[in-house]
Amino acid sequence: MSNIELTPDAQRRARVREAALDVFARYGFRRTSMADLAAAAGMSRPALYLLHPNKAAVFADLAGAMLEASFAAAVAAWPPGTPVGQGLAAALLAKDLGLFRLLAASPHGAEILSEGTALTMDLHADIEARFRALLIERLSAAGAGDAPALARMVTKAADGLKHAGGREADYVADINRLAALVARSA
């Protein structure tokens, strides 16, 4: 945990993100209003509008924070020198399991995913590019041939598994199988 104190504005934004996570999961993107978000964050609508011009901006701020946190977790989960199968599974789960759980727990998961992808396409593309670079680095260090192609295939396969839905236990088992397959080819 960091010892850096947040400014009052940063504290309010963090409070809005925390509230927005719950509100979007409960009502979905379309049914959520700025009034819902403000009430959940314990502030007035005008105060919320000083931080974010609309709910799309609130969603983008939340998504950006979540994506950055998931990427940092993936990096931490696969330290250099960790065997490919173990490190890859840990990184994929650190990056995506939280989102899988959120989407599975909300009756609005598909809508949130659809709206979120459209609203935050650039954020997702940036995180995916950084994650692919991490995979290339770790796979290359392990001696994998054509690490860029392998990293591209892994990210697409993992994305498909994440969005396929189903039970969490099956998702985790599938990620572990994917990582084991990649480890055998690396």
GIFENMO-V270261 format. One record per backbone hydrogen bond with DSSP energy under -0.5 kcal/mol. NH is the residue of the N-H (numbers start at 1). CO is the residue of the C=O. E is the energy in kcal/mol with one decimal. If there is no record, write none. Layout:
NH;CO;E / NH;CO;E
This chain:
11;7;-2.7 / 12;8;-2.3 / 13;9;-2.4 / 14;10;-2.4 / 15;11;-2.2 / 16;12;-2.4 / 17;13;-2.6 / 18;14;-2.4 / 19;15;-2.3 / 20;16;-3.2 / 21;17;-2.1 / 22;18;-1.2 / 23;19;-2.6 / 24;20;-3.0 / 25;21;-1.6 / 26;22;-2.1 / 27;23;-3.0 / 28;24;-2.2 / 31;27;-0.6 / 32;28;-0.7 / 32;29;-0.6 / 37;33;-2.2 / 38;34;-2.8 / 39;35;-2.6 / 40;36;-2.3 / 41;37;-1.8 / 42;38;-0.6 / 42;39;-1.0 / 43;38;-2.5 / 48;44;-2.1 / 49;45;-2.7 / 50;46;-1.2 / 51;47;-0.7 / 51;48;-1.0 / 52;48;-2.6 / 58;54;-1.6 / 59;55;-2.8 / 60;56;-2.6 / 61;57;-2.3 / 62;58;-2.5 / 63;59;-3.2 / 64;60;-2.7 / 65;61;-2.1 / 66;62;-2.5 / 67;63;-3.0 / 68;64;-2.4 / 69;65;-2.1 / 70;66;-2.5 / 71;67;-2.4 / 72;68;-2.4 / 73;69;-2.2 / 74;70;-2.0 / 75;71;-2.4 / 76;72;-2.2 / 77;73;-1.9 / 78;74;-1.0 / 78;75;-0.7 / 82;79;-1.8 / 87;83;-3.2 / 88;84;-3.1 / 89;85;-1.9 / 90;86;-2.2 / 91;87;-2.6 / 92;88;-2.8 / 93;89;-2.4 / 94;90;-2.4 / 95;91;-2.2 / 96;92;-2.6 / 97;93;-2.2 / 100;96;-2.5 / 101;97;-2.6 / 102;98;-2.3 / 103;99;-2.8 / 104;100;-2.3 / 105;101;-2.1 / 106;102;-1.1 / 108;25;-0.5 / 109;106;-1.6 / 112;108;-2.9 / 113;109;-2.5 / 114;110;-2.5 / 115;111;-3.1 / 116;112;-2.8 / 117;113;-2.3 / 118;114;-1.7 / 119;115;-2.7 / 120;116;-2.2 / 121;118;-0.5 / 124;120;-2.6 / 125;121;-2.6 / 126;122;-2.3 / 127;123;-2.4 / 128;124;-2.9 / 129;125;-2.3 / 130;126;-2.3 / 131;127;-2.8 / 132;128;-2.8 / 133;129;-2.1 / 134;130;-1.9 / 135;131;-2.5 / 136;132;-2.7 / 137;133;-2.4 / 138;134;-2.7 / 139;135;-3.2 / 140;136;-2.6 / 141;137;-2.1 / 142;138;-1.3 / 143;140;-1.7 / 144;139;-2.6 / 147;144;-0.6 / 150;146;-2.2 / 151;147;-2.9 / 152;148;-2.2 / 153;149;-2.3 / 154;150;-2.5 / 155;151;-2.4 / 156;152;-1.9 / 157;153;-2.6 / 158;154;-2.9 / 159;155;-2.0 / 160;156;-2.2 / 161;157;-2.2 / 162;158;-2.3 / 163;159;-2.1 / 164;160;-0.9 / 165;162;-0.7 / 171;167;-2.1 / 172;168;-2.8 / 173;169;-2.3 / 174;170;-2.7 / 175;171;-2.4 / 176;172;-2.3 / 177;173;-2.3 / 178;174;-2.6 / 179;175;-2.6 / 180;176;-2.1 / 181;177;-2.4 / 182;178;-2.4 / 183;179;-2.5 / 184;180;-1.9 / 185;181;-1.3 / 186;182;-1.4
